[in-house]
Amino acid sequence: MAHLRRCVELAAQALTVGDEPFGSVLVAADGTVLFEDHNHVASGDHTRHPEFELARWSAAHLTPEERAAATVYTSGEHCPMCAAAHGWVGLGRIVYVSSSRQLAAWLTELGVPAPPVRTLPINDVVPGVVVEGPVPGLDDEVRELHRRFHAHA
């Protein structure tokens, strides 16, 4: 739970700097936090998702065995781009706070247009990865962050 709470904190940090509220943490098999990041898409580069950055960092800094044993904790379920990056670099388990399905429903409620890329469950993109989520309670916090972001967008 501590790692998931940190993801929500990172999502809130992204919101504070005017970015979409997403945050992720990469954790080694022994529980050590290896890398963390939040969204940086406000720059105009919509590939700057934290899950994608974690995948790139892991490819540059970890062995294939270390990547497979690591867990990615994240505030929101991976988009197809991030799920593919996760699969290509061979990262292990994913634990997310809120699902893509929840996010789509929240954005619809807020009147936000659908994204240009269709959302898919992670296992539709990376069939072999272990995925856990959503997490009741924390997902309400993530929903509120998205509501605040889109109220000011």
N, C-alpha and C positions, 0 to 999 in steps of 0.2 A: 504493500500500500504506500510505503514511503516514496518509492520511485514514481508511482502514479500521481501522488500528490505533487511531486516535483515537476512532472509534466504539466499539470494544471498551473503551477506557478510560472513555468516558462511560457505557457500560452498567455497568461496574464501579462507577463513582461512584453511579449510581442504586441499585445493590445496597447500597452502603455506607450510604445514607440510608433503606434499607428499602423501596425501590421495585423494580419488575420491571426486569430488566437489559436495557434497550434504549437505544441512543445513535445520534445522527445528526449529520451535518455537511453544510452547504450550501456549495458551492465554486463560485466564478465561473469563467468560461471561461479566465481567465488564471492560475488556480490559487489565487487569494486565498480564504481562508476567510471567508465572509460571516456565518455564524450557525451555532451548534451548540446542542444540547440533549440531555437524556435524559428518560426516562419520569418522569411526575409523577402516575401513576394511584393511588398510595397515598392521595391526598387523597380518593378516592372518585369522582372524575370520570374515568371510563375513556376519555374522549376526549382526554386529555392525553398523547398519544403524541408523541414528538419529530418524527416525519415530518409530522404534522399541524401542529405548531408552526412547522416550517420553511416549510411551504406558506403559512401565514398571514403569517409574517414577510415572505416574498418578495413576496406580494401587496401588502403595505403599503410596501415599500422598494425594489422593483426594477421596471424597465420590463418590458413583455412580452418584448422582445428579450433582456434580461438574464436573465429567468427561463428562457427557452427554451434559452439557451446554458449555463446552470448545471447542475451535477451534484449529486445527492443521494447521499451515501455513508451507509450505515446498517448497524447490526449485524444487523438482521433484515429479511427481506422485508416490504414494506408490507402491512398488513391492507387489506381492501376500503375502509374509511373513509379511510385515509391515501392509498391509491392514487387514490381519487376526488378527494380534495383536491389531490393532485399534478397530476392531469389538469385539473381545473377552473381552477387558476391558471396552467397552461401551463409547468410546470417541465420541464427536459430529462431527460437520462439518469439512471438509478438504478443504483447499484452496491451490492449487499448481501453481507454475510458469510455469513449462514445463511438458508435458505429457510423458508417457512411449512410446507412438507412436512416438513423436518427438525425444526422446532420441534414440530409435532404429534406426530411419532414420539417425540421426547424426552419430551414431557409425558405421553404414553401410558405410556412405560416407567416414569415416576415416579409413575404413578397419579393424575395431575392430571386433573380433569374437563375435557371439551371446552369451549372458550369459547362464549359465547352467539351469536357471529357466525361463520358458516362462513368458513374461509380460502379464498382463491382466488389463483391466480397473478396478478401485477400486470397482465399483458397481457390477462387476461380482463376486467379493469375498465377499463384504459386501453390499448387496442390499439396505439396508435401510438408509445408511449414505448420507448426503447431500454433494455433491462434486462440487467444482467450479474450473475451470482452463481449458486451460492454460491462461496466462496473456501476451498479446502481448506487445512487447518491452522488458520486463524483460526476456522473454524466449531467446532473442538474447544474453543477458549477460550470461545466463546459458550455452547456446551453446558454447560461446567463452571459458568459464571455462573448459568444456569438451574437446574442441579442444586443449587447452593448456596442460591439463593433459595427453592426449593420444599422444601428440607430444613428451612428455618426458618419457612416459612409455616404 
